[in-house]
């Protein structure tokens, strides 16, 4: 699993309701950038939201966007346009940086 540097790990943790995800949130005035790493396989049900752009740092993700399935690995980039239905499978060991074109896609995880 990727070991993000201290400046990333010192960001607030994002509250993402998926198993095995460690996620750090960089909050902008009208967008979010999330640094994510997955320790478990995760299936993403079909959904849509504002546009999303990501770059794969490690591992593999399968995304089906508007009915077209692609696999992305280290160094690949993907784009999901606003409102387009998509689903996918994230494999354990996957890590990425994702830009969401919305300011409130995810909240900050409560410290317990």
C-alpha atoms as one frame of an Amber mdcrd trajectory, in Angstrom:
protein
   0.000   0.000   0.000   1.250   3.476  -0.824   2.692   5.509   2.002   1.615
   9.114   1.424   4.086  11.739   2.703   3.416  13.653   5.938   1.883  16.737
   4.250  -0.842  14.470   2.803  -1.306  12.341   5.947  -1.661  15.553   7.961
  -4.728  16.573   5.918  -8.157  15.814   7.422  -9.361  12.272   6.751 -12.230
  12.123   4.276 -15.382  10.293   5.352 -15.782   7.847   2.465 -18.195   4.980
   3.197 -16.122   2.230   1.564 -14.306  -0.618   3.317 -10.520  -0.537   3.577
 -10.003   3.018   2.328  -7.612   5.557   3.801  -8.485   8.947   2.326  -7.137
  12.441   2.895  -9.066  15.551   1.895  -7.683  18.757   0.413 -10.659  21.139
   0.457 -10.941  23.962  -2.051 -13.586  26.679  -2.237 -15.403  24.877  -5.069
 -13.704  21.474  -5.366 -12.075  18.618  -3.444  -8.883  16.693  -4.037  -8.784
  13.285  -2.350  -5.681  11.145  -1.833  -6.967   7.551  -1.519  -5.443   4.144
  -0.825  -7.388   0.866  -0.608  -6.442  -2.220   1.410  -9.491  -4.250   0.269
 -11.276  -4.952  -3.007 -14.341  -2.719  -3.383 -17.252  -2.821  -5.818 -18.681
   0.594  -6.712 -22.387   0.553  -7.603 -23.563   2.653 -10.524 -23.951   6.335
  -9.629 -23.339   9.831 -10.983 -22.201  13.219  -9.660 -20.222  16.276 -10.780
 -17.160  15.673 -12.956 -14.236  13.649 -11.602 -10.632  13.324 -12.778  -8.098
  10.927 -11.319  -4.562   9.697 -11.705  -3.596   6.184 -10.612  -0.576   6.037
  -8.313  -0.540   2.277  -7.628  -2.611  -0.820  -8.372  -5.627  -1.256 -10.606
  -9.188   0.016 -11.003 -11.864  -1.067 -13.481 -14.325   1.681 -14.388 -17.441
   1.414 -16.523 -18.338   4.921 -17.687 -21.431   5.398 -19.872 -21.430   1.642
 -20.503 -17.766   1.457 -21.605 -15.441  -0.599 -19.382 -11.748   0.288 -19.044
  -8.955  -0.823 -16.736  -6.512   1.743 -15.360  -3.132   1.076 -13.734  -0.181
   3.075 -12.395   0.320   6.293 -14.365  -3.061   6.179 -16.117  -5.573   9.003
 -15.910  -9.338   8.842 -16.161 -12.142  11.394 -16.516 -15.821  11.010 -15.683
 -17.984  13.856 -17.030 -20.666  15.519 -14.917 -23.862  13.459 -14.615 -22.528
  10.396 -16.466 -23.445   7.095 -14.824 -20.471   4.975 -13.833 -19.546   1.972
 -11.697 -16.402   0.042 -11.002 -14.185  -2.284  -9.064 -11.222  -1.103  -7.023
  -8.588  -3.719  -6.230  -6.666  -3.957  -2.948  -3.410  -2.012  -3.266  -4.986
   0.701  -5.413  -4.081   4.338  -4.714  -4.904   7.541  -6.561  -5.347  11.272
  -6.450  -8.869  12.291  -7.443 -10.233  15.744  -8.245 -13.980  16.216  -7.696
 -15.540  19.296  -9.301 -17.741  19.882  -6.261 -16.954  21.328  -2.863 -18.979
  18.912  -0.752 -18.594  15.472  -2.320 -17.169  14.110   0.957 -17.087  15.375
   4.506 -14.362  15.152   7.123 -14.292  11.979   9.178 -15.174  12.557  12.840
 -12.293  11.995  15.228 -13.374   9.377  17.747
